[in-house]
Amino acid sequence: MIPIHVQSRDLSTVLDGIRNWKNLAGFIVTVPHKTSIIPLLDEVTEAARIVGAVNAVRRDDGGRLIGHILDGAGFVAGLRQEGISIEGRSVYLAGAGGAASAIAFALAQAGVARLTIANRTLERCSDLVARLRQVHHDVRSEVGSIDPAGHDIVVNATSMGLKENDPFPLDVARLMPNQIVAEIIMQPEVTPLLAAAAKAGCRTHPGWPMLQCQLKLMADWMGANPERVDDSAVPASRKRENI
């Protein structure tokens, strides 16, 4: 995997070059290009269209670039890898950005019964809930507050926790011991939210399983061999024998 730093103004030019890169199977897209790249691609999957973001692009033999979104699928796969069931459960999701949207749709697709979305920007939160209701009529989707009480699983899909002085993304005083608290942040492995959740007696789920599972999904999407994916980003203490 080779990192390429691309300015927003140069994105179209870079993609033109990639179309002629004969031995390139695909590439990963991250902020700030997950949304802006969509009109520059030749095709996007239905999942990417619904979420409105792309984080994995495959180059076909003709040079066409096809975008997909795997944030949500990776998160759900990470939960299941750690033995956390999703079907029929209630989930509180903090965040309404690109990654949060992908996770929300993946959780709904996986069979959660209720999904509460909370976000600092109410408009984005309401928009995400409206889109969920259009696609997943059987899931009770609603706008929430900073209070995560009354949910089986609590998920932080914001960037709060990356920096030492970040505020909590939700009211940690309302966490209960019977809840599972999950992160998408990978570094630090134990975020302030996870530390507070552990103190409250909750089971915690760090961000690395999402990355671990997503890398394999990306390799499969691009036609690479998943067994050869570099898992060096996964903490050595947490790697499993089958990796």
N, C-alpha and C positions, 0 to 999 in steps of 0.2 A: 504494500500500500504506500503510495507516494503522495504526500500532502501538496496541494497546489493552492496558493493564496491568490484569489482573484478579486479585483475591485468590481463593484457593481457595474460600472461603466464599461468594463471589458468583458463581461460575461458572454455576450453574444459572439464576440470575436473568438473567445476561447472555445466555445461550442462548435463554431465552424471548423476550427482546427481538429477538434476531437472526432468530428464526423469522418475525417480522413486518416485517423489513427488506426491503421489496419489491425494491429495486434492488441487493441484495447477492448476488453469485454464490457467495461462499464465503470462507473464512478459513484462515490457517495457525495451527497449534497448536504451542507449544513448552513446555519445562519450566516449571513442574512439572505441567502439565495433560495430558500425552500419554496417560497411563493413566487418570486419574480422569475424563476427559471421556467415555470409552466408554459407561458406563451411562446417560449423559445424552443420547446421540444416538439418533436414530430407527433408524439402520441403520449397520453397518460392513461393509466389504468383507471377503472371505475372507482377504486378505493381512493386514489390520489385526487380524482375529480371531486368526490364528495367531501373529502377532508379539506381540499384546497391547498395542498402542500405536497412536495416531492422530496424524498431524501435518498433515493437510489435510482440510478439511470442505467439502462442497458443499451449497448450499441449493437445493432444487428449487423448481419453480413453486408447489408447495403448501405451502412452508415447512418441509418435512422436511429434517433435517440428516443427511447421509451421510458417514461418516468413512472415510479411507483412510490408508495409510502409504506414504511415498515416499522415506524416508531411504535405504533399500537400493537401490531402483531408480535414484535419483539418483547414488549412489556408483558402482554398476556402469556407468551411462552415462558418468560422468566418466572412469573408467578407459578405456573403449572410445574415448571422444573423444580421449584422449591416445595412442591406439594400443597400449594394454596388453591383451593377450589374457588370457582367464580360463579358457576351456574346458580341462579336463584338468589344471589346475595345482593345486599345493598352497598353501594359504593359512593363515597364522598370524594370528589375530585377537585383539587385546588388548581386553578389555571384554565385558560381558554385560548391559549396560543396554538401554534402549529402542532407541537408535540402533544399537548393536552387534547386537542381536537382528535388527533389520530388515536390516542389512547381511549378517549370517550367512545368513538365508533367501534373500536376493537372490543371493548368491554361489552358494549351493547350486542355486538355480533356474537360474542362468547356466551351470552345468555344471562347477564345480570338482570335482576328484577327491578331495581331502582337505582337511578344515577342522579346524584345531586352535584351541580356544577357551581363553584364559587370562584369569583375573580374580582380583582380590584376595579376593573373596568366593566361596569354592569352591562353596557351595550354589547360587548364581545361575548359575555356570558349568556345573555338572552339570545343572541344570534346562534350560538352553538346549541343551546337547548332546542331552539326552533328547528334547526337542521336535523337534530337527532330525532325529534318527534315525526318529522316527515318521512324518515327512512325506517325507524324502529318503533312501530306503533305499540308493540307489546312491552316496551320498557317504559317505566314511569320516570321521565326525565323532568327535572325541575331546577330552578335557580335557587341557590342556597346562600347562606351567610358564612361568617367565619367559624361558626359552631359545627364541629364534625360529629357531635353526639348522635346516637341513634343509627349508626351505619356499621356494617360488618368490616368493611375495608376502607381505609383512609389513604388517599394518594396525593402526594405533592408533585404536580407536573409543572411547577413554576421554577424559576432560577433562584428563588429565595433559599439561601443555605450555601450558595457557592462562596459567598464572602463572609468573613468572620462576624461582621456587625449587621448582617441582614436580619430584618424582622422575621418572625415566624409567619408562614403562609396561612396559618389558621390558629384558632384558640386552643393551645395545648392544654390548658386547664380543664378542657371539656373532653379530653381523651379518656377512654375507659379501658380497663384491663382485658376485656373480651375482644378488643379491636385489633386488627392487623394494620400497621402503618407502613406504607411503602413510599419509596423515593425513586425519582429518575436521575437524581444527581449522583455521579459516580465518585467524584472527589470533592470534599473528603468522603471516605466510605461511610463514616458515622457522622451525619449532619447534625446540627443542633436539634432539628425536629426528631430524628431517630433517637438521639440521646434522651430527649424529653419523653418520648413515647416509651422507651425502655424503662425509664424511671417510673412511669405511670403503670407499668406492668403489661404493656402491649407487646405483642409479637412484632418484630421489625423486619423489613425487607429492603435491603439496600439497592442502589441503582445498577450494580454490575451485572446481575442476571439479564437485565434488559439488553445491555450491550452485547453480552456473550451470545444470547440467542439471536439478536438482530444481525450480528456479523455473519452467522451461518445462513440466515434467511437471505441476506444480501448476496452472499456467495452463490447461493442456489439461484437467485433471480438473475444473476449475471452469467450463469452457466459455469461458474468455477467449482472446484472441489471443496465442499464445506470442511472436509477433514484437514485441509491445509490452511485454514484461516488462522492467522496469528491471534492468539488470545492473550497477548502480553499485557493488555489493558486490564485484565481480570486480576484482582489481588491474588498473589501466590498462595496465601493461606486459605483461599476459598475455591481454588480450582478443584474440579472433580476428576476422578480417575478416567472418566470417559471423554475427557476433553483432549 
